[in-house]
């Protein structure tokens, strides 16, 4: 059997459903083997980044490694950002790249880079296949490592001469499930003691808890024990945010409305957060507040994060053990202190929700989208100023209903992420929300979306600038410089891909356009003028109010 056929058989053995990519001449043998597969759907993208982001999002939403493909040289280098995106975001991803023949020279050093070495700091595992008989074991090991906690990216390079070899009696390896060990009883007992001794405990939920079993366990914990909770940006929706004990989302690391509650607590039960995800709070030497780290792996000590206890093991089981042990003491911790802060937070968040000025305020956009989108609808965010407002103001009711990246926080991933979400959830409404800068980084994937016949709504928040960077520039007291550009006509751009474009001129028209777009077919793009001018004013209110209360 040809080695490339063995490679594809091994991928089928791992349950691979999709390969996203942009192949080259160095992996046309592999491409032919995929064509003959019958079990794997190959999705051609317009850029390798789009392929990598789609595959990483597949891994994030399913828990199974997504697979992307590129050729050697520039094809492989274009996958550096998706590799980092998956690695920092804990998304299982398998990257496949081609290479020139390794047993003889074909074209000298033309296009040849040491891709394995390049991928080493970005992945959990990277390897060149040097003998065709090793293909099944290399693939099994790569998939094992991609999935095991903490999930991440792996890379396999298949040279074209190895892909063409004959393999005698290839053997595929059984896919053996791996179960995370449970936390020890002594550790659970210590955590219970710390919670019982606390007077104002609070629960934090981070990205690592985004597992179905963990979501169920955490919901039961909050319902049973009665401890208020907040979450990180990537922890949104793990517990329904309509819950009466939900306090909010920490959209900033400090000086946010929510930090009054964090500062007033004396114990944080931190479930699923680690310092790779942007910190929702800072620890300081001498703090009276203690932190319990509940995760699949121990805390990595940092100047801003040094928890007093590690509860390491399967998160869902750890939370179930804590629930059972603390149930006799349920409701011992009165949430009134936190719920008063929640009222203040809610009052601030609602301030601009009904403001109909145009260009539209981001807070108004959030409110309109939440009102119109069904409970199970999905939003994917690119990276920009609006991400803070959606994280803070948008209540997520279901896991993975608000998908964003706050680990690498790269621009250009929002549209491919939405495409993958829609491909996996064809019956759900999906909206991709992007700044104009991030949208243009991978907007060519609209052609891929059209080819896949995806019914996808894309909102482009148009301010003709890299708004978040400009906000930081102004915050540092610098003059506006180097961050403005001209955009194309986004309506005509959408139409050129066979889609429909809208350019509302009022909030009312935006609402009407969004309702029409959500019920439309194919690509539905809304070019929405946005006003970020109040960002500094709101931030100053935050700092002033938080600082005065903290001093008290």
N, C-alpha and C positions, 0 to 999 in steps of 0.2 A: 504494500500500500504506500502511496506517495506520502511524504512527510507532512505536506500541507493538509492532506486529507486526515491524517492522524491528529493533527493539531485541531482541526474543526471537530472531529469526533470527540476529542477530549473536552472541547468547549461545550458541546452538546451534553456530555456526561455531567458537566457542572450546572446544567439547566439554563444555559445562556439562551435568551430569547431575541436579543437585539445586538447588532454591532453598528456603531455610528462611526462614520469616518470619511476620509478622503484618501484613497489609495494611490500608489504610484507604481512605476514599472517594477520596483523591487518586491512588491507583494501581489503581483497579478496571479501567481500560482495559488496563493492563499485565497484571493478573491474568487477564483474559479472553484475552489473547494467549498467556499461559502455558498456560491450559487447552487451547487449540487446538494447542499445540505437538506433543504426542505424543512428544517426545524428552526433555523435562525433567519431573522429578517435583517437584511442589510439596509441601513438608511444612509444614503449619500448626503453629506452636508456641504455647504459652500466654503467653509473654513474649518480647519482642525479644532480651533477653539470651540466652535459650536458643537462639534462632535463630543469633545471632552466634557463640556458643561452638561450636555444632554445625558451622557453616560453617568456622570457623577450624580445628577438628579435622579436618575433611575435607581442608583444605589441608595440614595437618601430615602426615597419613597418606598422601596421594596425591601431593603435590608440585604438584597442580593447584589453582588458586584455588577456594575455596569461595565460595558466593554467598548472601547474606542480604538480606532485604527488610523495610523498615518504611515507614510513612507519614511525614508531616512532623511537626514539633513534638515532642511527647512520645515518639512512636514512634522518631524519629531520635535523640533524646537518650538513649534507653535503649540505643542501640548504641555509646555512647561507650566503655564498658568493654570490650566485645568488640573494638572497634577497637584500643584500647591493648594488649589481650591478644595480638592477632595481630601488631601492630607490634613489640612488645618480644620476643615469642616467635618471630619470623621465620616466621610462618605466612601463606601467600598467601591473602588474603581480599578479596573484592569486596563492598562495601556499597552497596546500592541504596535510595534514599529518594525519596519523593514530595514534591510542593510544590504550593501554590496556583498558579493561572494567573499568568504573569509579564507577559502582554501587556495585561491588564486587571485591574481590582480585582474580586474576587468577594465577599469578606467583610471588607473593610478589612484590618487587621493581625491578625485573629483567627488564632491558632496559628502565626503566621509568625515564624521565627527564621532567622538567617543560618547555616544548617547547614554550608554550604561553608566558611565562615570558622571555624566551631566545629571542623570535622574537620581543618583545616589542620595543626595541631601534632601530630595523632594518626595521620596517614597519609602515605604516599609521594606521593599524588596525590589531589586532590579537585576536582571540576568540576560545574558545573550545565550541563545541555544547554539551550542557548538557541535552537538551530535544529535541526529534525528531520533535515536532511541530514547533520549532523555526527555522528549517533549511531554509525554503524559505526566511524569513526576514533576517537571517544572511547572506545568499548569496547575496541578493539584496543590502544590505548595503555594503558588501565587494566590490562588483563590482562597486558600485557608487563611493566609495572612491578611488578605484584603478585608475579610469578614470579621476576624477575631478582634475583640476589643483592645484597644481603641481602633475602629475601622479606619481605612485609609487607602492610599493609592499604591499600586504595584506596577511594575513594568517588565515586559518581555520583548526582547529583540529577536526577530527571526530572519537571518540572512537568506538571500534568495537561493544560494546553492544548497543550503540545508533544507529549505522548503521543497526542493526538487528531488531529494534523496529518496531511495526506497527503504521502507522499514519492514523488516520481517517479523511477523507475529507480534504486532504491537499489543501492549497490555495497558488497559485503562485502570485507574485506581478507584476504589470505592470512595464516594464522598461521605466522609465520616463527620457526623455532627459533633460540635464542641459545646459543652455546657459550662457556663461560668460557675465556679465554686461559690458556695454561700458564705456570708460573713460569719465569723465565729460567735458563739453564744456569749463569751466574755466581753467581746467588743460591743455587741448589742446591749448587754447589761450596762456597760459604761455609758453608752449613748442615752439609754433610758434614764440613768441617774442624772445626767447633765440636763435633760429636758425637764425632769421632775423638779430640779433645783432652780430652774429658770422662772422668772416672773413675767417676762415678755418675750417668749420665743416666737420666731417667725420662720416660715418655710420659703426657701428659694428653689426654683425649678429651672434647670439649664438644659442645654441641647442634648447632653448625654442621656437624659431621661425620656427622650423622644422614642420610646418603644411602646408597643401596644400594651404589654403586660404592666409596664411601669406606670403608664397613664391610668390604668384601672386601679392599680395599687395606691397611687397617690391620691386619686379621687376618693377612694375609700378612707384613706388616712385623714384627709381634711374633713370629710363628712363625719367621721367617727370621733376624732380627737378635738376638732374645733380650733385648730391653730391657723391663723391667717397666712396667706401665701402671696408671693409675687414671683415674677419670672424674668428671665433674660429675653433678649429679642429672639433668639433661636429656640427659646423654650415656650413660645406662645402657643396656646391651644392644647397643651398637654393635659391641663384641666380646663374645662369650659369656663371662659372668662366672664360668664354671666353669674358665676357662683358668688353668693353673698360675702364670702371671705376672701375673694380676690381683691387685692389692693392696687395692682397695676403692674406695668412693665418698666423695668429700669432701662430707659433708652439712653441714658448717659451714665458715666461712671461716678459722677458726683454732681452736686448742686442741681438735682432734679427734684420735682415735687415729692417723689417717693422717698427720697433720702432722709426725710424727717422721721419716717417710720423705721428705716434701717438704723438710723442713729439712736433711736429710742429703744431698740430691742436689746436684750442682753444675751440672746442666743440665736444664731442663724443655722438652721438645718439645711445645708447646701446639697441639693440632690442633682447630680448630673452636670454640674458646671466645673470647668477647669479654666486655667488662665489663658488657654489658646483662644477661647471665646472672649471677646472684650469684657473686662470685669464690670459687673453691675454695682460693685461697691469696692472700697479700699479698706484693707485692714491696716492698723497703725500700732506700733509698739506701745504697750501700756493700755490698750483698749480694755475696758471691762467686758465688752461683748466677746463671747466665745463663738467658735464656728465648728460644726461637725461636718466633715466632708464625706458624703455618701456617693460612691461611684464604683465603677468597675475596676478602677486602678487608683493607687495612692495619689495624693496631692503633690504636685511639683511645687516646691517651696519657692516663693518669690517675695520681694520686698512688700508687695501689696496683698499677699495671700499666704498665710502660714497657720492652717487650722489646728485646733487643739486635739482633734480625734479624727482618725480615718476609719470609716466603715466600708470595707472593701469586699466586693463580691457582686453577685447578681442584684441589680438595683431593686427590681420588683420584690424579690424575696426579702431583702433588707427592710424595705418599707412595710411589708406584711408583718415581719417580726416586730418591728417597732409599734405597729398598730395594735397588735395583740397584747404586747407588754404594757402599752400606755392606755389601753381602753378603760381600765378601772379608774383612771384619773382624768377621763375625758371631761372637757369643759371646765377644767380647773383653772385654765388661763383665760381670763376675761379679755375679749378682743376689742373692748370699747375704745382703748387708746388708739389702736390702729384704725378702727372704723371711722373715728373722727377725722383722722388724717385722710382717709379715703374720701370722705365728703369734700374736704378741701381740694384734693387732687381732682375729683370729678368736676368740681366747680371751675377750676382752672382749665381743664380739658374742654369743657363745653363752651368756653368764652367765645370762640370764633366759629363754632359749628354751624351757626345760622347766618353768618355774614355773607351777603350776596354780592359783594364787590367783585369786579372783574377787571383784569385777570384774577383768577380764583385763588383764594388762600389754600394752602395744603390741608389745613384742618377741615375746611369745607369739603374738599375732595374726599377725605377719609369718611366723613359723615355720609355723603351721598352714596359712595360705593358700598358702605356697610348697609345702608337702608335698602339698596336695590339688589345687591347680590344675595342669592339664597344662602341659608345657613351652612350648607355643605359646599358652597362655592369656594374656589381656590384663587388666591392672589399670589403672584410671584413678583418680588421687588428686585430691581437692579440696585445699584448703590448710588446714593445721593442724599441731599438734604431731606427729601420727602420720606426717607426710610425711618428717620427719627419720629416723624409725625405719625406714620402708620404703626410703628411699634408701640408708641405711647397711646394713641387715640383709637386704634382699631381693635375692637374686642373679637378675639378668635374663639370660635365655639367648638372647633374640632381640630384634632391633631393634623398637622401638615396642611392647614387651610390658609396659612400665611407663611410663605416660603421666602426666606431671605438669608443672606450670608453675612455674619458678623464675626467671622474668623479671619479669612483672607480679605473679605470685603472688597472684592474685585468688581470693576465695572465691566459690562458686556455679558454678564451671565444671566440676566433677568429674562431675556427673550427665549434663549434655548431652554431654560428651566421651565418656562411656561409651556413650551412645545412638548416637553417630556411629560409634564403633568397632565396635559390634555390627551396625549397619546395613551397614557395609562388610565385616564378617567374620562372616556369619551362622552359620558352622560352628564358630566358636571360642567357648570359654567366656570371658565378659567379666564382670568384677566392678568395680562402682563403689564406692570406699571414701571415705566422707565423715565429717567431724565433724558433730555435730548442728547447729552454727551454720551452716556452709556449706551443708549439705543443705537447710535450710529457706529459703535464699535463692532456690533455683530448684526446689524440690520439686514445684511444680505441673507440671513437665515429665514426671512420672510418667504423667499422662494422655496426653501425646504418645507416650510409650513404649508404653503399652497400646494406643493407636490404631494404632501401627505394628506391633503384634504382636511386639515384641522379647522374646526370652527373656533377661532381664537380672537379675543378682544385685546387690543394693544392700546394702552394710553401713553402718549408721549407728553410729559410735562415740559413745556417749552419756555425757557427763559434765556436762550441763546448764550449760555455761560456755564462754566463748571461751578455751579452754585455753592456746593458745600465748601470747596476750596476757597472761593471768594469770601464766604462767611468767615472762615478761619483767618483769611488775609486781613479782613476788616477788624476782626476781633483782636488781632495782634497790633493794630494801629497802623497798618501799611495802607498805601494807596491802592486803589483797584488797578490791577495791571496784569496783562497777559492771559486772561481767562475768558475772553469773549470771542465769539465766532458767529458765522452766518450759517443758518440751517437751510436745507433744501425745502421744497414744498412737500410736506409730509403727506398731504392728501393725494397729490399726483403720484408720489412715491408709492403709496399703498396701491393705488390704481394700476400702476405699472406691473405689479405682481398679481393682478387679477382680483385685488381686494377692493374694499370700499373705504373711503376716507371721510372724516368729519372734521369741521373746524368751528366749534361753537363760539358764539360771541357773547354769551351770558351764562350764568349759572343754570338758569331754567333750561336753556338750550342744551347745555351739557347733560343735564338729567335726562332729557328726552333722547339725546343721541346715545347715551349709555344704555338705556332701556332697549332701544332699537338694535344696537350693536349686539347686546347679549342674546337677542332672539334671531340674529342674522346668521348667515352661513359664510364660511370661509374667513378670510382675514378682514377684521373690522378695526380700523385704526382711527383713534381720536387724537387730533393735534390740539392739546389743551394749554392755553397760555396760563402760566402760574406766577404768583406774586410771593416772593420770599422776603419782602421788605421788612416784615415784622419780626424776623428771627432774632435780631439783636435786642429789640425791645422786650420780647418774651424771655430771653435768656437773662437779661438784667433783672427782671422781676423775680425769676427763679433764684438767682444768687442772693439778692437782697432779702427775700423772704426766708429762704433756707438759713442763711447766715444769722439773721436776727433770732430765729426760733432755736437754732442750735446753741447760740450763746446763752439763751435762757436756761 
